[in-house]
Amino acid sequence: MDTQEKMDELYMKYKVDREKVYTKGNKSASIRARKYLQELKQLCGIARKEILEEIKKHEENNDTVTN
């Protein structure tokens, strides 16, 4: 599973538990929701690095083509 898929899955889980918090005041769901947000934060850092690496690859390819 790639980073984006993991982020999508975590976000869906977060939304479910967030709804439980705001509709029912479910304390366990609040703990899970915050955990998912923390994991998403970490994955965002990974995704940022992956995007940067991808851009560098494209720039290298463009440099070899133009030279």
Backbone as CSV, one residue per row, in Angstrom:
resi,resn,N_x,N_y,N_z,CA_x,CA_y,CA_z,C_x,C_y,C_z
1,MET,0.842,-1.167,0.000,0.000,0.000,0.000,0.897,1.244,0.000
2,ASP,0.624,2.168,-0.898,1.455,3.368,-0.941,0.975,4.410,0.062
3,THR,1.743,5.453,0.189,1.481,6.468,1.208,0.106,7.096,1.040
4,GLN,-0.266,7.418,-0.184,-1.564,8.058,-0.416,-2.714,7.149,-0.008
5,GLU,-2.607,5.880,-0.307,-3.660,4.938,0.082,-3.768,4.841,1.599
6,LYS,-2.630,4.829,2.280,-2.634,4.794,3.740,-3.298,6.045,4.301
7,MET,-2.968,7.191,3.704,-3.564,8.449,4.157,-5.073,8.443,3.953
8,ASP,-5.510,7.950,2.802,-6.950,7.885,2.519,-7.661,6.992,3.527
9,GLU,-7.071,5.834,3.802,-7.668,4.890,4.742,-7.758,5.490,6.150
10,LEU,-6.670,6.101,6.593,-6.664,6.718,7.920,-7.674,7.847,8.014
11,TYR,-7.792,8.635,6.946,-8.737,9.750,6.966,-10.177,9.238,7.073
12,MET,-10.473,8.166,6.378,-11.826,7.594,6.465,-12.100,7.104,7.886
13,LYS,-11.122,6.448,8.500,-11.287,5.983,9.880,-11.472,7.175,10.821
14,TYR,-10.683,8.221,10.590,-10.784,9.425,11.401,-12.194,10.020,11.308
15,LYS,-12.720,10.112,10.090,-14.047,10.702,9.910,-15.120,9.924,10.664
16,VAL,-15.029,8.600,10.649,-16.003,7.764,11.355,-15.937,8.038,12.852
17,ASP,-14.729,8.023,13.399,-14.589,8.230,14.834,-14.895,9.672,15.237
18,ARG,-14.565,10.614,14.384,-14.890,12.015,14.675,-16.398,12.190,14.788
19,GLU,-17.111,11.555,13.911,-18.579,11.621,13.950,-19.106,11.070,15.270
20,LYS,-18.515,9.969,15.738,-18.925,9.374,17.017,-18.665,10.328,18.180
21,VAL,-17.575,11.056,18.084,-17.245,12.010,19.148,-18.282,13.129,19.196
22,TYR,-18.608,13.692,18.037,-19.481,14.853,18.007,-20.968,14.510,18.131
23,THR,-21.334,13.284,17.803,-22.746,12.931,17.931,-23.068,12.228,19.235
24,LYS,-22.116,11.447,19.742,-22.386,10.634,20.931,-21.486,10.959,22.115
25,GLY,-20.465,11.770,21.903,-19.525,12.060,22.975,-18.682,10.861,23.367
26,ASN,-18.417,9.988,22.408,-17.687,8.749,22.645,-16.210,9.042,22.919
27,LYS,-15.778,8.788,24.157,-14.394,9.083,24.555,-13.384,8.188,23.834
28,SER,-13.695,6.913,23.688,-12.778,5.996,22.993,-12.564,6.430,21.543
29,ALA,-13.636,6.890,20.926,-13.535,7.360,19.545,-12.652,8.604,19.466
30,SER,-12.692,9.436,20.503,-11.853,10.642,20.482,-10.375,10.265,20.542
31,ILE,-10.062,9.246,21.314,-8.673,8.783,21.406,-8.221,8.231,20.056
32,ARG,-9.074,7.431,19.430,-8.725,6.871,18.116,-8.593,7.975,17.068
33,ALA,-9.500,8.938,17.099,-9.473,10.032,16.116,-8.169,10.817,16.225
34,ARG,-7.755,11.116,17.442,-6.500,11.845,17.633,-5.311,11.000,17.189
35,LYS,-5.376,9.699,17.432,-4.312,8.791,16.995,-4.208,8.801,15.467
36,TYR,-5.364,8.740,14.798,-5.358,8.767,13.331,-4.773,10.081,12.818
37,LEU,-5.105,11.185,13.478,-4.556,12.475,13.054,-3.040,12.509,13.215
38,GLN,-2.545,11.927,14.287,-1.093,11.879,14.503,-0.415,11.039,13.420
39,GLU,-1.022,9.914,13.080,-0.472,9.066,12.023,-0.516,9.778,10.679
40,LEU,-1.606,10.515,10.437,-1.710,11.288,9.197,-0.617,12.349,9.124
41,LYS,-0.335,12.976,10.246,0.715,13.982,10.290,2.051,13.371,9.873
42,GLN,2.342,12.196,10.383,3.584,11.516,10.026,3.606,11.143,8.553
43,LEU,2.481,10.663,8.052,2.401,10.292,6.641,2.517,11.516,5.731
44,CYS,2.026,12.655,6.202,2.162,13.882,5.414,3.637,14.218,5.208
45,GLY,4.439,14.029,6.233,5.878,14.267,6.102,6.503,13.332,5.083
46,ILE,6.092,12.081,5.110,6.596,11.098,4.140,6.158,11.474,2.732
47,ALA,4.894,11.863,2.590,4.362,12.232,1.274,5.097,13.448,0.709
48,ARG,5.400,14.412,1.570,6.143,15.596,1.120,7.505,15.189,0.547
49,LYS,8.182,14.272,1.222,9.490,13.803,0.752,9.348,13.062,-0.569
50,GLU,8.309,12.224,-0.677,8.097,11.468,-1.921,7.838,12.409,-3.092
51,ILE,7.064,13.453,-2.840,6.774,14.415,-3.901,8.049,15.126,-4.338
52,LEU,8.855,15.522,-3.381,10.117,16.192,-3.690,11.036,15.279,-4.505
53,GLU,11.121,14.002,-4.110,11.936,13.043,-4.854,11.431,12.886,-6.281
54,GLU,10.122,12.860,-6.446,9.533,12.707,-7.776,9.874,13.911,-8.658
55,ILE,9.774,15.097,-8.090,10.115,16.298,-8.853,11.590,16.276,-9.252
56,LYS,12.454,15.846,-8.345,13.889,15.772,-8.661,14.148,14.798,-9.803
57,LYS,13.420,13.664,-9.802,13.571,12.689,-10.895,13.194,13.326,-12.227
58,HIS,12.083,14.046,-12.237,11.630,14.678,-13.476,12.605,15.755,-13.932
59,GLU,13.149,16.500,-12.986,14.123,17.529,-13.361,15.381,16.889,-13.928
60,GLU,15.836,15.781,-13.356,17.018,15.087,-13.869,16.757,14.562,-15.267
61,ASN,15.567,14.005,-15.486,15.226,13.499,-16.804,15.176,14.616,-17.826
62,ASN,14.637,15.754,-17.450,14.571,16.890,-18.358,15.956,17.446,-18.655
63,ASP,16.846,17.429,-17.672,18.215,17.900,-17.885,18.968,17.006,-18.866
64,THR,18.807,15.698,-18.773,19.504,14.792,-19.686,18.924,14.887,-21.086
65,VAL,17.650,15.152,-21.186,17.027,15.263,-22.521,17.464,16.544,-23.214
66,THR,17.555,17.639,-22.463,17.932,18.908,-23.067,19.431,19.056,-23.300
67,ASN,20.238,18.285,-22.613,21.703,18.392,-22.795,22.191,17.482,-23.851
